[in-house]
């Protein structure tokens, strides 16, 4: 297992290879997520962008990089955790809800 700060470094195939003994990925569990709750009209663009980048964009990049390695090996499994809030929404969580809805629409 290799931890990574998804808010600062976009995941890549090189990062995925570093985290394994044989340079391959067998299982990906993408359950990273951050919240920056606030009323929608008071949510700064920068804050919303940070939540989308960690919860959605980094998960997409990580899944894409891991899938390429799994395809070469013809073995692997991937799991993402979109949460029900992506469908129902929560007060004060517009950015978080949008990022989780994006995972549902994969």
C-alpha positions in Angstrom: 0.0 0.0 0.0 1.3 3.4 -1.0 -0.3 6.6 0.5 -0.3 9.7 -1.6 -1.5 13.3 -1.1 -3.9 13.6 -4.0 -4.3 17.3 -3.5 -0.7 18.0 -4.5 0.4 15.3 -6.8 -1.6 13.9 -9.7 -1.3 10.1 -9.7 0.4 8.4 -12.6 1.5 5.0 -13.8 5.0 5.6 -12.3 3.3 6.3 -8.9 1.3 3.1 -9.2 4.4 1.1 -10.0 6.3 2.5 -7.0 3.6 1.2 -4.7 3.9 -2.5 -5.6 6.6 -5.1 -5.3 6.5 -6.3 -8.9 5.6 -3.0 -10.6 2.0 -4.0 -11.0 -1.3 -3.2 -9.4 -3.7 -6.0 -8.6 -6.4 -4.0 -6.7 -7.3 -0.4 -6.6 -9.6 0.9 -3.8 -10.1 4.6 -4.6 -11.8 6.0 -1.5 -10.1 9.3 -1.0 -12.3 12.3 -0.3 -12.2 15.7 1.3 -15.0 18.0 2.2 -15.1 21.8 2.4 -18.7 22.4 3.6 -20.2 25.8 3.1 -23.4 27.4 1.8 -23.4 27.2 -2.0 -23.4 31.0 -2.5 -20.5 31.4 0.0 -18.4 28.6 -1.5 -15.3 30.0 -3.1 -14.3 28.8 -6.6 -10.9 27.8 -5.3 -12.5 25.6 -2.6 -14.8 23.9 -5.0 -12.0 23.3 -7.4 -9.9 21.7 -4.6 -12.7 19.3 -3.7 -13.3 18.3 -7.4 -9.6 17.8 -8.0 -9.1 15.5 -5.1 -12.4 13.6 -5.1 -13.0 13.3 -8.9 -10.1 14.2 -11.0 -7.4 12.4 -9.0 -9.7 9.3 -8.7 -10.1 9.4 -12.5 -6.3 9.7 -13.1 -5.5 7.0 -10.6 -8.1 4.6 -12.0 -6.8 5.2 -15.5 -3.2 4.6 -14.6 -4.0 1.5 -12.5 -6.3 0.1 -15.2 -3.5 0.3 -17.9 -1.2 -1.7 -15.6 -4.0 -4.2 -14.9 -4.8 -4.6 -18.6 -1.2 -5.5 -19.4 -1.3 -8.2 -16.6 -4.8 -9.3 -17.6 -5.7 -9.2 -14.0 -7.0 -6.7 -11.5 -10.0 -5.2 -9.7 -11.0 -1.6 -9.1 -13.5 -0.2 -6.5 -14.6 3.4 -6.1 -16.8 4.9 -3.4 -19.2 7.4 -4.9 -21.5 7.7 -1.8 -25.2 8.2 -2.0 -24.8 11.9 -1.5 -23.9 12.0 -5.2 -27.5 11.3 -5.9 -29.4 12.9 -3.0 -27.2 15.8 -2.0 -26.6 17.4 1.4 -27.1 20.9 2.6 -23.8 22.8 2.4 -22.1 20.2 0.3 -22.6 21.3 -3.3 -18.9 20.8 -4.2 -18.7 17.4 -2.5 -22.0 16.2 -4.0 -20.8 17.2 -7.5 -17.5 15.3 -7.1 -19.3 12.2 -5.9 -22.0 12.4 -8.6 -19.1 12.5 -11.2 -17.9 9.1 -9.8 -21.4 7.6 -10.2 -21.4 8.7 -13.9 -18.2 6.9 -14.7 
